[in-house]
Amino acid sequence: MTKYHSGPPPSIGWWPTRIGKSCREYRWWDGKRWSWPAFPHENEFRAARWAAKKEVKSYNFEIIWGTT
């Protein structure tokens, strides 16, 4: 089971995330901002594309990240 947290995660990398009650998605945390979401069914090329796109700063506070 995934436990979700608010605020920045402890390290740079891919994290399971949610906004509100959205479905599970993955986002790249670069130490300052989240990327656009990538979903489990997408390949590594598409995930890399989403990781390069940064989320609007105003959404960053709404994103929660998970640990198992």
PDB file with one MODEL, atoms N, CA, C and O in Angstrom:
MODEL        1
ATOM      1  N   MET A   1       0.846  -1.176   0.000  1.00  0.00           N
ATOM      2  CA  MET A   1       0.000   0.000   0.000  1.00  0.00           C
ATOM      3  C   MET A   1       0.897   1.246   0.000  1.00  0.00           C
ATOM      4  O   MET A   1       1.920   1.289   0.684  1.00  0.00           O
ATOM      5  N   THR A   2       0.505   2.227  -0.757  1.00  0.00           N
ATOM      6  CA  THR A   2       1.282   3.459  -0.874  1.00  0.00           C
ATOM      7  C   THR A   2       0.800   4.477   0.145  1.00  0.00           C
ATOM      8  O   THR A   2      -0.399   4.720   0.283  1.00  0.00           O
ATOM      9  N   LYS A   3       1.750   5.068   0.853  1.00  0.00           N
ATOM     10  CA  LYS A   3       1.447   6.151   1.782  1.00  0.00           C
ATOM     11  C   LYS A   3       1.884   7.447   1.113  1.00  0.00           C
ATOM     12  O   LYS A   3       3.031   7.569   0.683  1.00  0.00           O
ATOM     13  N   TYR A   4       0.974   8.417   1.023  1.00  0.00           N
ATOM     14  CA  TYR A   4       1.266   9.670   0.334  1.00  0.00           C
ATOM     15  C   TYR A   4       1.633  10.774   1.312  1.00  0.00           C
ATOM     16  O   TYR A   4       1.154  10.820   2.445  1.00  0.00           O
ATOM     17  N   HIS A   5       2.508  11.673   0.830  1.00  0.00           N
ATOM     18  CA  HIS A   5       3.039  12.770   1.636  1.00  0.00           C
ATOM     19  C   HIS A   5       2.916  14.074   0.851  1.00  0.00           C
ATOM     20  O   HIS A   5       2.873  14.060  -0.379  1.00  0.00           O
ATOM     21  N   SER A   6       2.861  15.185   1.552  1.00  0.00           N
ATOM     22  CA  SER A   6       2.887  16.490   0.896  1.00  0.00           C
ATOM     23  C   SER A   6       4.281  17.087   1.042  1.00  0.00           C
ATOM     24  O   SER A   6       5.116  16.565   1.781  1.00  0.00           O
ATOM     25  N   GLY A   7       4.523  18.175   0.340  1.00  0.00           N
ATOM     26  CA  GLY A   7       5.832  18.800   0.383  1.00  0.00           C
ATOM     27  C   GLY A   7       6.798  18.119  -0.567  1.00  0.00           C
ATOM     28  O   GLY A   7       6.414  17.183  -1.268  1.00  0.00           O
ATOM     29  N   PRO A   8       8.032  18.567  -0.605  1.00  0.00           N
ATOM     30  CA  PRO A   8       8.998  17.960  -1.530  1.00  0.00           C
ATOM     31  C   PRO A   8       9.467  16.589  -1.042  1.00  0.00           C
ATOM     32  O   PRO A   8       9.593  16.368   0.163  1.00  0.00           O
ATOM     33  N   PRO A   9       9.725  15.670  -1.973  1.00  0.00           N
ATOM     34  CA  PRO A   9      10.258  14.362  -1.573  1.00  0.00           C
ATOM     35  C   PRO A   9      11.723  14.490  -1.146  1.00  0.00           C
ATOM     36  O   PRO A   9      12.347  15.523  -1.387  1.00  0.00           O
ATOM     37  N   PRO A  10      12.271  13.455  -0.519  1.00  0.00           N
ATOM     38  CA  PRO A  10      13.630  13.533   0.024  1.00  0.00           C
ATOM     39  C   PRO A  10      14.755  13.503  -1.006  1.00  0.00           C
ATOM     40  O   PRO A  10      15.893  13.843  -0.681  1.00  0.00           O
ATOM     41  N   SER A  11      14.461  13.102  -2.241  1.00  0.00           N
ATOM     42  CA  SER A  11      15.536  13.039  -3.237  1.00  0.00           C
ATOM     43  C   SER A  11      15.002  13.251  -4.648  1.00  0.00           C
ATOM     44  O   SER A  11      13.801  13.138  -4.891  1.00  0.00           O
ATOM     45  N   ILE A  12      15.888  13.552  -5.557  1.00  0.00           N
ATOM     46  CA  ILE A  12      15.572  13.707  -6.973  1.00  0.00           C
ATOM     47  C   ILE A  12      15.245  12.332  -7.548  1.00  0.00           C
ATOM     48  O   ILE A  12      15.856  11.333  -7.169  1.00  0.00           O
ATOM     49  N   GLY A  13      14.282  12.287  -8.463  1.00  0.00           N
ATOM     50  CA  GLY A  13      13.963  11.029  -9.125  1.00  0.00           C
ATOM     51  C   GLY A  13      12.489  10.896  -9.435  1.00  0.00           C
ATOM     52  O   GLY A  13      11.705  11.830  -9.269  1.00  0.00           O
ATOM     53  N   TRP A  14      12.129   9.685  -9.898  1.00  0.00           N
ATOM     54  CA  TRP A  14      10.730   9.363 -10.187  1.00  0.00           C
ATOM     55  C   TRP A  14      10.007   9.001  -8.904  1.00  0.00           C
ATOM     56  O   TRP A  14      10.537   8.270  -8.067  1.00  0.00           O
ATOM     57  N   TRP A  15       8.782   9.521  -8.750  1.00  0.00           N
ATOM     58  CA  TRP A  15       7.962   9.236  -7.577  1.00  0.00           C
ATOM     59  C   TRP A  15       6.529   8.947  -8.008  1.00  0.00           C
ATOM     60  O   TRP A  15       6.022   9.584  -8.931  1.00  0.00           O
ATOM     61  N   PRO A  16       5.863   7.982  -7.341  1.00  0.00           N
ATOM     62  CA  PRO A  16       4.436   7.827  -7.584  1.00  0.00           C
ATOM     63  C   PRO A  16       3.737   9.051  -6.986  1.00  0.00           C
ATOM     64  O   PRO A  16       4.018   9.438  -5.852  1.00  0.00           O
ATOM     65  N   THR A  17       2.840   9.649  -7.740  1.00  0.00           N
ATOM     66  CA  THR A  17       2.180  10.875  -7.285  1.00  0.00           C
ATOM     67  C   THR A  17       0.694  10.836  -7.565  1.00  0.00           C
ATOM     68  O   THR A  17       0.192  10.000  -8.316  1.00  0.00           O
ATOM     69  N   ARG A  18       0.009  11.774  -6.931  1.00  0.00           N
ATOM     70  CA  ARG A  18      -1.423  11.995  -7.170  1.00  0.00           C
ATOM     71  C   ARG A  18      -1.723  13.461  -6.956  1.00  0.00           C
ATOM     72  O   ARG A  18      -1.011  14.160  -6.235  1.00  0.00           O
ATOM     73  N   ILE A  19      -2.777  13.913  -7.587  1.00  0.00           N
ATOM     74  CA  ILE A  19      -3.364  15.219  -7.281  1.00  0.00           C
ATOM     75  C   ILE A  19      -4.797  14.906  -6.891  1.00  0.00           C
ATOM     76  O   ILE A  19      -5.574  14.419  -7.712  1.00  0.00           O
ATOM     77  N   GLY A  20      -5.145  15.179  -5.662  1.00  0.00           N
ATOM     78  CA  GLY A  20      -6.495  14.854  -5.195  1.00  0.00           C
ATOM     79  C   GLY A  20      -6.757  13.367  -5.298  1.00  0.00           C
ATOM     80  O   GLY A  20      -6.003  12.560  -4.753  1.00  0.00           O
ATOM     81  N   LYS A  21      -7.824  12.997  -5.995  1.00  0.00           N
ATOM     82  CA  LYS A  21      -8.188  11.591  -6.137  1.00  0.00           C
ATOM     83  C   LYS A  21      -7.860  11.055  -7.521  1.00  0.00           C
ATOM     84  O   LYS A  21      -8.483  10.096  -7.978  1.00  0.00           O
ATOM     85  N   SER A  22      -6.884  11.667  -8.196  1.00  0.00           N
ATOM     86  CA  SER A  22      -6.499  11.213  -9.530  1.00  0.00           C
ATOM     87  C   SER A  22      -5.938   9.797  -9.467  1.00  0.00           C
ATOM     88  O   SER A  22      -5.596   9.297  -8.395  1.00  0.00           O
ATOM     89  N   CYS A  23      -5.850   9.164 -10.626  1.00  0.00           N
ATOM     90  CA  CYS A  23      -5.266   7.825 -10.665  1.00  0.00           C
ATOM     91  C   CYS A  23      -3.762   7.917 -10.436  1.00  0.00           C
ATOM     92  O   CYS A  23      -3.178   8.999 -10.493  1.00  0.00           O
ATOM     93  N   ARG A  24      -3.160   6.795 -10.183  1.00  0.00           N
ATOM     94  CA  ARG A  24      -1.714   6.760  -9.912  1.00  0.00           C
ATOM     95  C   ARG A  24      -0.939   7.160 -11.164  1.00  0.00           C
ATOM     96  O   ARG A  24      -1.221   6.701 -12.271  1.00  0.00           O
ATOM     97  N   GLU A  25       0.020   8.008 -10.955  1.00  0.00           N
ATOM     98  CA  GLU A  25       0.874   8.506 -12.023  1.00  0.00           C
ATOM     99  C   GLU A  25       2.283   8.616 -11.467  1.00  0.00           C
ATOM    100  O   GLU A  25       2.480   8.503 -10.257  1.00  0.00           O
ATOM    101  N   TYR A  26       3.250   8.831 -12.318  1.00  0.00           N
ATOM    102  CA  TYR A  26       4.636   9.022 -11.891  1.00  0.00           C
ATOM    103  C   TYR A  26       5.112  10.371 -12.397  1.00  0.00           C
ATOM    104  O   TYR A  26       4.783  10.776 -13.512  1.00  0.00           O
ATOM    105  N   ARG A  27       5.885  11.063 -11.579  1.00  0.00           N
ATOM    106  CA  ARG A  27       6.442  12.354 -11.961  1.00  0.00           C
ATOM    107  C   ARG A  27       7.907  12.399 -11.555  1.00  0.00           C
ATOM    108  O   ARG A  27       8.321  11.785 -10.572  1.00  0.00           O
ATOM    109  N   TRP A  28       8.676  13.139 -12.334  1.00  0.00           N
ATOM    110  CA  TRP A  28      10.083  13.353 -12.032  1.00  0.00           C
ATOM    111  C   TRP A  28      10.201  14.575 -11.142  1.00  0.00           C
ATOM    112  O   TRP A  28       9.686  15.640 -11.483  1.00  0.00           O
ATOM    113  N   TRP A  29      10.873  14.440 -10.003  1.00  0.00           N
ATOM    114  CA  TRP A  29      11.158  15.548  -9.101  1.00  0.00           C
ATOM    115  C   TRP A  29      12.599  15.958  -9.339  1.00  0.00           C
ATOM    116  O   TRP A  29      13.508  15.146  -9.169  1.00  0.00           O
ATOM    117  N   ASP A  30      12.825  17.230  -9.739  1.00  0.00           N
ATOM    118  CA  ASP A  30      14.188  17.680 -10.056  1.00  0.00           C
ATOM    119  C   ASP A  30      14.857  18.425  -8.897  1.00  0.00           C
ATOM    120  O   ASP A  30      15.934  18.997  -9.063  1.00  0.00           O
ATOM    121  N   GLY A  31      14.231  18.417  -7.752  1.00  0.00           N
ATOM    122  CA  GLY A  31      14.749  19.121  -6.587  1.00  0.00           C
ATOM    123  C   GLY A  31      14.053  20.447  -6.350  1.00  0.00           C
ATOM    124  O   GLY A  31      14.163  21.032  -5.272  1.00  0.00           O
ATOM    125  N   LYS A  32      13.322  20.928  -7.379  1.00  0.00           N
ATOM    126  CA  LYS A  32      12.586  22.193  -7.263  1.00  0.00           C
ATOM    127  C   LYS A  32      11.155  22.100  -7.768  1.00  0.00           C
ATOM    128  O   LYS A  32      10.244  22.690  -7.188  1.00  0.00           O
ATOM    129  N   ARG A  33      10.961  21.349  -8.863  1.00  0.00           N
ATOM    130  CA  ARG A  33       9.636  21.272  -9.481  1.00  0.00           C
ATOM    131  C   ARG A  33       9.345  19.868  -9.973  1.00  0.00           C
ATOM    132  O   ARG A  33      10.253  19.089 -10.260  1.00  0.00           O
ATOM    133  N   TRP A  34       8.048  19.559 -10.065  1.00  0.00           N
ATOM    134  CA  TRP A  34       7.584  18.296 -10.614  1.00  0.00           C
ATOM    135  C   TRP A  34       7.478  18.394 -12.130  1.00  0.00           C
ATOM    136  O   TRP A  34       7.283  19.473 -12.690  1.00  0.00           O
ATOM    137  N   SER A  35       7.609  17.253 -12.773  1.00  0.00           N
ATOM    138  CA  SER A  35       7.372  17.161 -14.215  1.00  0.00           C
ATOM    139  C   SER A  35       5.889  16.931 -14.471  1.00  0.00           C
ATOM    140  O   SER A  35       5.101  16.773 -13.538  1.00  0.00           O
ATOM    141  N   TRP A  36       5.523  16.914 -15.739  1.00  0.00           N
ATOM    142  CA  TRP A  36       4.184  16.474 -16.119  1.00  0.00           C
ATOM    143  C   TRP A  36       4.100  14.983 -15.787  1.00  0.00           C
ATOM    144  O   TRP A  36       5.132  14.320 -15.682  1.00  0.00           O
ATOM    145  N   PRO A  37       2.888  14.447 -15.619  1.00  0.00           N
ATOM    146  CA  PRO A  37       2.768  13.039 -15.228  1.00  0.00           C
ATOM    147  C   PRO A  37       3.040  12.063 -16.372  1.00  0.00           C
ATOM    148  O   PRO A  37       2.729  12.326 -17.534  1.00  0.00           O
ATOM    149  N   ALA A  38       3.622  10.946 -16.005  1.00  0.00           N
ATOM    150  CA  ALA A  38       3.769   9.782 -16.888  1.00  0.00           C
ATOM    151  C   ALA A  38       2.960   8.669 -16.233  1.00  0.00           C
ATOM    152  O   ALA A  38       2.855   8.611 -15.008  1.00  0.00           O
ATOM    153  N   PHE A  39       2.397   7.799 -17.038  1.00  0.00           N
ATOM    154  CA  PHE A  39       1.540   6.735 -16.521  1.00  0.00           C
ATOM    155  C   PHE A  39       2.178   5.369 -16.746  1.00  0.00           C
ATOM    156  O   PHE A  39       2.976   5.201 -17.668  1.00  0.00           O
ATOM    157  N   PRO A  40       1.829   4.382 -15.901  1.00  0.00           N
ATOM    158  CA  PRO A  40       2.479   3.074 -15.966  1.00  0.00           C
ATOM    159  C   PRO A  40       2.438   2.405 -17.345  1.00  0.00           C
ATOM    160  O   PRO A  40       3.347   1.644 -17.675  1.00  0.00           O
ATOM    161  N   HIS A  41       1.423   2.665 -18.146  1.00  0.00           N
ATOM    162  CA  HIS A  41       1.307   2.006 -19.458  1.00  0.00           C
ATOM    163  C   HIS A  41       2.191   2.640 -20.533  1.00  0.00           C
ATOM    164  O   HIS A  41       2.292   2.097 -21.633  1.00  0.00           O
ATOM    165  N   GLU A  42       2.829   3.768 -20.247  1.00  0.00           N
ATOM    166  CA  GLU A  42       3.643   4.461 -21.240  1.00  0.00           C
ATOM    167  C   GLU A  42       5.071   3.910 -21.272  1.00  0.00           C
ATOM    168  O   GLU A  42       5.590   3.428 -20.266  1.00  0.00           O
ATOM    169  N   ASN A  43       5.691   3.991 -22.452  1.00  0.00           N
ATOM    170  CA  ASN A  43       7.057   3.486 -22.574  1.00  0.00           C
ATOM    171  C   ASN A  43       8.067   4.509 -22.064  1.00  0.00           C
ATOM    172  O   ASN A  43       7.706   5.630 -21.707  1.00  0.00           O
ATOM    173  N   GLU A  44       9.345   4.105 -22.035  1.00  0.00           N
ATOM    174  CA  GLU A  44      10.384   4.962 -21.462  1.00  0.00           C
ATOM    175  C   GLU A  44      10.623   6.238 -22.278  1.00  0.00           C
ATOM    176  O   GLU A  44      11.042   7.255 -21.726  1.00  0.00           O
ATOM    177  N   PHE A  45      10.360   6.189 -23.582  1.00  0.00           N
ATOM    178  CA  PHE A  45      10.550   7.385 -24.407  1.00  0.00           C
ATOM    179  C   PHE A  45       9.508   8.456 -24.089  1.00  0.00           C
ATOM    180  O   PHE A  45       9.823   9.643 -24.003  1.00  0.00           O
ATOM    181  N   ARG A  46       8.285   8.022 -23.919  1.00  0.00           N
ATOM    182  CA  ARG A  46       7.230   8.969 -23.566  1.00  0.00           C
ATOM    183  C   ARG A  46       7.439   9.488 -22.143  1.00  0.00           C
ATOM    184  O   ARG A  46       7.229  10.673 -21.884  1.00  0.00           O
ATOM    185  N   ALA A  47       7.846   8.627 -21.230  1.00  0.00           N
ATOM    186  CA  ALA A  47       8.112   9.060 -19.849  1.00  0.00           C
ATOM    187  C   ALA A  47       9.220  10.111 -19.831  1.00  0.00           C
ATOM    188  O   ALA A  47       9.132  11.096 -19.097  1.00  0.00           O
ATOM    189  N   ALA A  48      10.260   9.904 -20.638  1.00  0.00           N
ATOM    190  CA  ALA A  48      11.345  10.888 -20.712  1.00  0.00           C
ATOM    191  C   ALA A  48      10.840  12.221 -21.247  1.00  0.00           C
ATOM    192  O   ALA A  48      11.279  13.280 -20.799  1.00  0.00           O
ATOM    193  N   ARG A  49       9.931  12.171 -22.193  1.00  0.00           N
ATOM    194  CA  ARG A  49       9.337  13.404 -22.736  1.00  0.00           C
ATOM    195  C   ARG A  49       8.593  14.169 -21.647  1.00  0.00           C
ATOM    196  O   ARG A  49       8.732  15.386 -21.530  1.00  0.00           O
ATOM    197  N   TRP A  50       7.802  13.449 -20.850  1.00  0.00           N
ATOM    198  CA  TRP A  50       7.046  14.114 -19.771  1.00  0.00           C
ATOM    199  C   TRP A  50       7.989  14.634 -18.692  1.00  0.00           C
ATOM    200  O   TRP A  50       7.737  15.692 -18.116  1.00  0.00           O
ATOM    201  N   ALA A  51       9.065  13.912 -18.409  1.00  0.00           N
ATOM    202  CA  ALA A  51      10.019  14.353 -17.388  1.00  0.00           C
ATOM    203  C   ALA A  51      10.674  15.679 -17.766  1.00  0.00           C
ATOM    204  O   ALA A  51      11.043  16.467 -16.895  1.00  0.00           O
ATOM    205  N   ALA A  52      10.816  15.920 -19.062  1.00  0.00           N
ATOM    206  CA  ALA A  52      11.432  17.161 -19.528  1.00  0.00           C
ATOM    207  C   ALA A  52      10.500  18.364 -19.418  1.00  0.00           C
ATOM    208  O   ALA A  52      10.960  19.505 -19.437  1.00  0.00           O
ATOM    209  N   LYS A  53       9.202  18.121 -19.303  1.00  0.00           N
ATOM    210  CA  LYS A  53       8.228  19.207 -19.204  1.00  0.00           C
ATOM    211  C   LYS A  53       7.922  19.464 -17.735  1.00  0.00           C
ATOM    212  O   LYS A  53       7.549  18.544 -17.006  1.00  0.00           O
ATOM    213  N   LYS A  54       8.074  20.687 -17.305  1.00  0.00           N
ATOM    214  CA  LYS A  54       7.857  21.020 -15.897  1.00  0.00           C
ATOM    215  C   LYS A  54       6.429  21.472 -15.646  1.00  0.00           C
ATOM    216  O   LYS A  54       5.831  22.193 -16.444  1.00  0.00           O
ATOM    217  N   GLU A  55       5.903  21.030 -14.523  1.00  0.00           N
ATOM    218  CA  GLU A  55       4.549  21.397 -14.117  1.00  0.00           C
ATOM    219  C   GLU A  55       4.512  22.873 -13.746  1.00  0.00           C
ATOM    220  O   GLU A  55       5.515  23.441 -13.313  1.00  0.00           O
ATOM    221  N   VAL A  56       3.361  23.478 -13.918  1.00  0.00           N
ATOM    222  CA  VAL A  56       3.149  24.869 -13.510  1.00  0.00           C
ATOM    223  C   VAL A  56       3.400  24.961 -12.004  1.00  0.00           C
ATOM    224  O   VAL A  56       2.912  24.125 -11.243  1.00  0.00           O
ATOM    225  N   LYS A  57       4.151  25.961 -11.573  1.00  0.00           N
ATOM    226  CA  LYS A  57       4.520  26.076 -10.158  1.00  0.00           C
ATOM    227  C   LYS A  57       3.310  26.049  -9.231  1.00  0.00           C
ATOM    228  O   LYS A  57       3.396  25.512  -8.127  1.00  0.00           O
ATOM    229  N   SER A  58       2.192  26.613  -9.659  1.00  0.00           N
ATOM    230  CA  SER A  58       1.018  26.654  -8.781  1.00  0.00           C
ATOM    231  C   SER A  58       0.460  25.262  -8.496  1.00  0.00           C
ATOM    232  O   SER A  58      -0.227  25.077  -7.491  1.00  0.00           O
ATOM    233  N   TYR A  59       0.740  24.268  -9.363  1.00  0.00           N
ATOM    234  CA  TYR A  59       0.278  22.899  -9.121  1.00  0.00           C
ATOM    235  C   TYR A  59       1.187  22.132  -8.175  1.00  0.00           C
ATOM    236  O   TYR A  59       0.762  21.136  -7.590  1.00  0.00           O
ATOM    237  N   ASN A  60       2.429  22.576  -8.013  1.00  0.00           N
ATOM    238  CA  ASN A  60       3.376  21.829  -7.199  1.00  0.00           C
ATOM    239  C   ASN A  60       2.885  21.575  -5.784  1.00  0.00           C
ATOM    240  O   ASN A  60       3.150  20.511  -5.224  1.00  0.00           O
ATOM    241  N   PHE A  61       2.175  22.530  -5.194  1.00  0.00           N
ATOM    242  CA  PHE A  61       1.719  22.339  -3.821  1.00  0.00           C
ATOM    243  C   PHE A  61       0.585  21.336  -3.714  1.00  0.00           C
ATOM    244  O   PHE A  61       0.329  20.824  -2.624  1.00  0.00           O
ATOM    245  N   GLU A  62      -0.107  21.036  -4.811  1.00  0.00           N
ATOM    246  CA  GLU A  62      -1.223  20.097  -4.790  1.00  0.00           C
ATOM    247  C   GLU A  62      -0.772  18.654  -4.974  1.00  0.00           C
ATOM    248  O   GLU A  62      -1.514  17.729  -4.643  1.00  0.00           O
ATOM    249  N   ILE A  63       0.425  18.448  -5.493  1.00  0.00           N
ATOM    250  CA  ILE A  63       0.914  17.113  -5.786  1.00  0.00           C
ATOM    251  C   ILE A  63       1.387  16.434  -4.516  1.00  0.00           C
ATOM    252  O   ILE A  63       2.178  16.991  -3.754  1.00  0.00           O
ATOM    253  N   ILE A  64       0.896  15.229  -4.300  1.00  0.00           N
ATOM    254  CA  ILE A  64       1.378  14.429  -3.174  1.00  0.00           C
ATOM    255  C   ILE A  64       2.172  13.257  -3.742  1.00  0.00           C
ATOM    256  O   ILE A  64       1.846  12.745  -4.813  1.00  0.00           O
ATOM    257  N   TRP A  65       3.192  12.839  -3.040  1.00  0.00           N
ATOM    258  CA  TRP A  65       4.076  11.767  -3.520  1.00  0.00           C
ATOM    259  C   TRP A  65       4.026  10.594  -2.561  1.00  0.00           C
ATOM    260  O   TRP A  65       3.730  10.753  -1.377  1.00  0.00           O
ATOM    261  N   GLY A  66       4.320   9.415  -3.088  1.00  0.00           N
ATOM    262  CA  GLY A  66       4.135   8.222  -2.287  1.00  0.00           C
ATOM    263  C   GLY A  66       5.370   7.388  -2.029  1.00  0.00           C
ATOM    264  O   GLY A  66       6.356   7.433  -2.764  1.00  0.00           O
ATOM    265  N   THR A  67       5.275   6.626  -0.956  1.00  0.00           N
ATOM    266  CA  THR A  67       6.268   5.615  -0.601  1.00  0.00           C
ATOM    267  C   THR A  67       5.517   4.335  -0.285  1.00  0.00           C
ATOM    268  O   THR A  67       4.354   4.368   0.117  1.00  0.00           O
ATOM    269  N   THR A  68       6.177   3.229  -0.465  1.00  0.00           N
ATOM    270  CA  THR A  68       5.538   1.947  -0.139  1.00  0.00           C
ATOM    271  C   THR A  68       6.084   1.360   1.124  1.00  0.00           C
ATOM    272  O   THR A  68       5.655   0.284   1.541  1.00  0.00           O
TER     273      THR A  68
ENDMDL
END
